[in-house]
Amino acid sequence: MLKSIFGPGNDSLPTSVGLLVFRLWLGLTMLINHGVAKLTGFSEKASGFADPFGVGHQVSLAMVIFAEVVASLLLVSGFLTRFAALVLSFNMAVAFLVAHKGSLSGKSSGELAFIYLAGYVLLLFAGAGKFSVDKTLFAAKASEPAKPKK
């Protein structure tokens, strides 16, 4: 079952290069511009951080840091790409809908969160491509023919 979820498809070379560039672009941008700042400023940010699910400010910030640091690193490496994309999609959906109230313009625009969300949803469906850890771990056996039943 994991092979069918995480195994890359039979993407062409240009598609796989495009997915690699896209994963690196989104993952590194999220990690460097958002995740690292939250991680290094955890103690300063925790008390005033949004708590949309009522789990506490520190727990909410820790979940966002997990998404923006850990899931971004998974995305960059192409390891458990669809899981990472799912986590980051959820994170961006909450940011867009809750923190920015679904606004695409104005003072509290969530346009950037919305654009990130679109990219993560694309990777959720497309997967990592050939240049990924997922390919190494999950594709080899997924492409073997099924053994006939006796």
C-alpha positions in Angstrom: 0.0 0.0 0.0 2.8 2.4 0.8 4.3 1.8 -2.6 1.0 2.8 -4.3 0.8 6.0 -2.2 4.4 7.1 -2.2 5.8 5.5 -5.4 6.3 8.0 -8.2 4.5 7.5 -11.4 6.0 7.0 -14.8 6.8 10.6 -15.4 8.8 11.8 -18.4 12.3 13.2 -17.8 11.1 16.8 -18.3 8.2 16.3 -15.9 10.5 14.8 -13.3 13.0 17.7 -13.6 10.1 20.1 -13.3 8.8 18.3 -10.1 12.3 18.4 -8.7 12.7 22.1 -9.3 9.2 22.8 -8.0 9.8 20.7 -4.8 13.1 22.5 -4.2 11.6 25.9 -4.9 8.6 25.6 -2.6 10.3 23.5 0.1 13.4 25.7 0.5 11.4 29.0 0.3 9.0 27.8 3.0 11.8 26.5 5.2 14.1 29.5 4.9 11.5 32.4 4.8 9.0 31.0 7.3 10.0 27.8 9.2 13.5 28.9 10.4 12.2 32.2 11.8 9.4 30.4 13.8 11.8 27.8 15.0 14.5 30.2 16.2 11.9 32.6 17.7 9.7 30.0 19.3 9.9 31.4 22.9 9.1 34.9 21.7 6.3 33.9 19.3 4.6 31.1 21.3 2.5 33.2 23.7 0.8 35.3 21.0 0.6 32.7 18.3 -2.8 31.9 16.8 -4.6 28.9 18.4 -7.4 28.0 15.9 -8.0 24.5 17.2 -7.9 25.3 20.9 -4.8 23.1 21.6 -2.8 25.9 23.1 -0.5 28.6 21.6 2.7 26.6 22.0 1.2 23.4 20.5 -0.2 25.3 17.6 3.2 26.9 16.9 4.9 23.5 17.2 2.5 22.0 14.6 3.3 24.9 12.2 7.0 24.5 12.8 6.6 20.8 12.1 5.0 21.6 8.8 7.3 24.5 7.8 10.5 22.8 8.8 10.2 19.0 8.9 7.6 18.7 6.1 9.6 21.2 4.0 12.8 19.1 4.4 10.9 16.0 3.5 9.6 17.8 0.4 13.1 19.0 -0.6 14.5 15.5 -0.3 11.6 13.9 -2.0 11.0 11.5 0.9 7.3 10.8 1.8 6.5 13.6 -0.6 2.8 13.2 -0.7 2.6 13.1 3.2 4.8 16.2 3.3 2.5 17.9 0.7 -0.6 16.9 2.7 0.8 18.4 5.9 1.9 21.6 4.1 -1.5 21.8 2.3 -3.3 21.6 5.6 -1.0 24.2 7.1 -1.5 26.6 4.2 -5.3 26.0 4.2 -5.5 27.0 7.9 -3.2 30.0 7.3 -5.3 31.2 4.4 -8.8 30.5 5.8 -8.2 31.2 9.5 -5.3 33.6 9.8 -6.1 35.6 6.6 -9.9 34.9 6.7 -9.8 33.8 3.1 -8.8 37.2 1.8 -6.9 37.4 -1.4 -6.3 41.2 -1.2 -6.2 44.0 1.2 -4.3 44.6 4.5 -4.4 41.0 5.7 -4.1 39.3 2.3 -3.6 35.6 2.3 -2.5 35.5 -1.4 0.9 34.0 -0.6 -0.6 31.2 1.6 -3.1 30.6 -1.3 -0.4 30.3 -3.8 1.7 27.9 -1.6 -1.5 25.9 -1.1 -1.9 25.5 -4.8 1.7 24.2 -5.2 1.4 21.8 -2.3 -1.9 20.4 -3.7 -0.2 19.9 -7.0 2.6 17.9 -5.4 0.1 15.9 -3.4 -1.4 14.6 -6.6 1.7 14.5 -8.8 4.2 13.1 -6.3 7.9 13.6 -6.2 9.0 12.4 -9.7 12.0 10.3 -10.6 14.6 12.4 -8.8 13.6 11.6 -5.2 14.1 9.3 -2.3 10.5 8.1 -2.9 11.6 6.7 -6.2 14.6 4.9 -4.7 12.5 3.4 -1.8 9.1 2.7 -3.4 9.4 2.5 -7.1 11.7 -0.5 -7.6 9.3 -3.1 -6.2 6.2 -1.2 -7.3 7.2 -1.8 -11.0 7.8 -5.5 -10.5 5.1 -7.7 -12.1 2.7 -9.3 -9.7 3.3 -12.9 -8.9 0.6 -15.2 -10.3 -1.7 -16.8 -7.7 -1.6 -20.6 -7.5 
